[in-house]
Amino acid sequence: MIEAGQYYSANQLRIQGLKEADWTVALWKCKKHIKLRIRQRTLSGAHSASHLGADAIDHYLGIAYEKILTGEWEWKENFSLSQQMIRIVNSYISKEVVNSKSAKGQALKIEYKDLEEEFYDLASPPSDEQEEQETEKQLKAIETAATGDEELEFLMEGIKEGQKRAEIADLLGINVRQFDKLREKLIRRVKAQQPSLI
């Protein structure tokens, strides 16, 4: 049985006000954040399955979920559920790196290589530097335009992950037509902030 932490009651009050869609969005955002934070670092080292005892994404997502539910971490008033979960994840990712670099962590380290996975690693070839910079600039402008609006931020995350519009609309709890209106809103914001991009 899991023991309740010191923030259990306060967290439970906020959790009771959540809908299933809130959890879906928060877990999705947190999962995407973990993927971005530890990308390409799960084959070996602090975030490898052999070190953590589980898939890194599931491991850190589980920790964030558990710490909120049990009240071990305080869910601060000025943070949304996804923001608080991401704060927990960031803390545990940092702790894991520090622990793995300690003398004890190095002594317990088990190294292995998955030759088949390394052989089939199909990394994309580097693109033209100028093209890459231009794409970065456009992406940054779009992300800036989405900042402050949770739906637009969620839309951007879905687009960056290559999800289809129906999938993103479903996660947001809206229909495809409403999704198109949301996308138009984002385009209008980008045009207003940086007319030269569009």
Contacts in CASP RR format, 6 or more apart in sequence:
PFRMAT RR
TARGET T0000
AUTHOR 0000-0000-0000
METHOD contacts of the structure
MODEL  1
MIEAGQYYSANQLRIQGLKEADWTVALWKCKKHIKLRIRQRTLSGAHSAS
HLGADAIDHYLGIAYEKILTGEWEWKENFSLSQQMIRIVNSYISKEVVNS
KSAKGQALKIEYKDLEEEFYDLASPPSDEQEEQETEKQLKAIETAATGDE
ELEFLMEGIKEGQKRAEIADLLGINVRQFDKLREKLIRRVKAQQPSLI
2 66 0 8 1.000
2 70 0 8 1.000
3 70 0 8 1.000
4 70 0 8 1.000
4 71 0 8 1.000
5 70 0 8 1.000
5 71 0 8 1.000
5 72 0 8 1.000
6 71 0 8 1.000
6 72 0 8 1.000
6 74 0 8 1.000
7 71 0 8 1.000
7 72 0 8 1.000
7 73 0 8 1.000
7 74 0 8 1.000
7 75 0 8 1.000
8 70 0 8 1.000
8 71 0 8 1.000
10 71 0 8 1.000
10 74 0 8 1.000
10 75 0 8 1.000
11 68 0 8 1.000
11 69 0 8 1.000
11 71 0 8 1.000
11 74 0 8 1.000
11 75 0 8 1.000
14 75 0 8 1.000
14 81 0 8 1.000
15 68 0 8 1.000
15 69 0 8 1.000
18 81 0 8 1.000
21 172 0 8 1.000
21 173 0 8 1.000
22 81 0 8 1.000
23 81 0 8 1.000
24 171 0 8 1.000
25 82 0 8 1.000
25 154 0 8 1.000
25 171 0 8 1.000
25 172 0 8 1.000
26 80 0 8 1.000
26 81 0 8 1.000
26 82 0 8 1.000
26 85 0 8 1.000
27 61 0 8 1.000
27 65 0 8 1.000
27 85 0 8 1.000
28 154 0 8 1.000
28 157 0 8 1.000
28 171 0 8 1.000
29 82 0 8 1.000
29 85 0 8 1.000
29 86 0 8 1.000
29 154 0 8 1.000
29 157 0 8 1.000
30 61 0 8 1.000
30 64 0 8 1.000
30 82 0 8 1.000
30 85 0 8 1.000
30 86 0 8 1.000
30 89 0 8 1.000
31 57 0 8 1.000
31 61 0 8 1.000
32 157 0 8 1.000
32 158 0 8 1.000
32 161 0 8 1.000
33 86 0 8 1.000
33 89 0 8 1.000
34 56 0 8 1.000
34 57 0 8 1.000
34 60 0 8 1.000
34 61 0 8 1.000
34 89 0 8 1.000
34 93 0 8 1.000
35 57 0 8 1.000
37 89 0 8 1.000
37 90 0 8 1.000
37 93 0 8 1.000
38 47 0 8 1.000
38 56 0 8 1.000
38 57 0 8 1.000
38 60 0 8 1.000
38 93 0 8 1.000
41 47 0 8 1.000
42 48 0 8 1.000
42 49 0 8 1.000
42 55 0 8 1.000
42 56 0 8 1.000
43 113 0 8 1.000
43 114 0 8 1.000
43 117 0 8 1.000
43 118 0 8 1.000
44 50 0 8 1.000
44 111 0 8 1.000
44 112 0 8 1.000
44 113 0 8 1.000
45 51 0 8 1.000
45 100 0 8 1.000
45 109 0 8 1.000
46 96 0 8 1.000
46 97 0 8 1.000
46 99 0 8 1.000
46 100 0 8 1.000
46 101 0 8 1.000
47 56 0 8 1.000
47 93 0 8 1.000
47 96 0 8 1.000
48 56 0 8 1.000
49 55 0 8 1.000
49 56 0 8 1.000
50 110 0 8 1.000
50 112 0 8 1.000
51 96 0 8 1.000
51 100 0 8 1.000
51 109 0 8 1.000
51 110 0 8 1.000
52 59 0 8 1.000
52 96 0 8 1.000
53 59 0 8 1.000
60 89 0 8 1.000
60 92 0 8 1.000
60 93 0 8 1.000
61 89 0 8 1.000
63 88 0 8 1.000
63 89 0 8 1.000
63 92 0 8 1.000
64 85 0 8 1.000
64 86 0 8 1.000
64 88 0 8 1.000
64 89 0 8 1.000
64 92 0 8 1.000
65 85 0 8 1.000
66 72 0 8 1.000
67 73 0 8 1.000
67 88 0 8 1.000
68 75 0 8 1.000
68 81 0 8 1.000
68 84 0 8 1.000
68 85 0 8 1.000
68 88 0 8 1.000
73 84 0 8 1.000
73 88 0 8 1.000
75 81 0 8 1.000
75 84 0 8 1.000
76 84 0 8 1.000
79 87 0 8 1.000
80 150 0 8 1.000
99 105 0 8 1.000
100 106 0 8 1.000
100 109 0 8 1.000
137 197 0 8 1.000
138 197 0 8 1.000
139 160 0 8 1.000
141 190 0 8 1.000
141 193 0 8 1.000
141 194 0 8 1.000
141 197 0 8 1.000
142 156 0 8 1.000
142 186 0 8 1.000
142 190 0 8 1.000
143 156 0 8 1.000
144 193 0 8 1.000
145 152 0 8 1.000
145 186 0 8 1.000
145 189 0 8 1.000
145 190 0 8 1.000
145 192 0 8 1.000
145 193 0 8 1.000
145 194 0 8 1.000
146 152 0 8 1.000
146 153 0 8 1.000
146 155 0 8 1.000
146 156 0 8 1.000
146 186 0 8 1.000
146 189 0 8 1.000
147 153 0 8 1.000
149 185 0 8 1.000
151 172 0 8 1.000
151 182 0 8 1.000
152 182 0 8 1.000
152 185 0 8 1.000
152 186 0 8 1.000
152 189 0 8 1.000
154 168 0 8 1.000
154 171 0 8 1.000
154 172 0 8 1.000
155 168 0 8 1.000
155 172 0 8 1.000
155 179 0 8 1.000
155 182 0 8 1.000
155 183 0 8 1.000
155 186 0 8 1.000
156 186 0 8 1.000
158 167 0 8 1.000
158 168 0 8 1.000
159 168 0 8 1.000
165 176 0 8 1.000
165 179 0 8 1.000
165 180 0 8 1.000
165 183 0 8 1.000
166 176 0 8 1.000
166 179 0 8 1.000
168 179 0 8 1.000
169 175 0 8 1.000
169 176 0 8 1.000
169 178 0 8 1.000
169 179 0 8 1.000
172 179 0 8 1.000
172 182 0 8 1.000
174 182 0 8 1.000
187 198 0 8 1.000
190 197 0 8 1.000
190 198 0 8 1.000
191 197 0 8 1.000
191 198 0 8 1.000
END
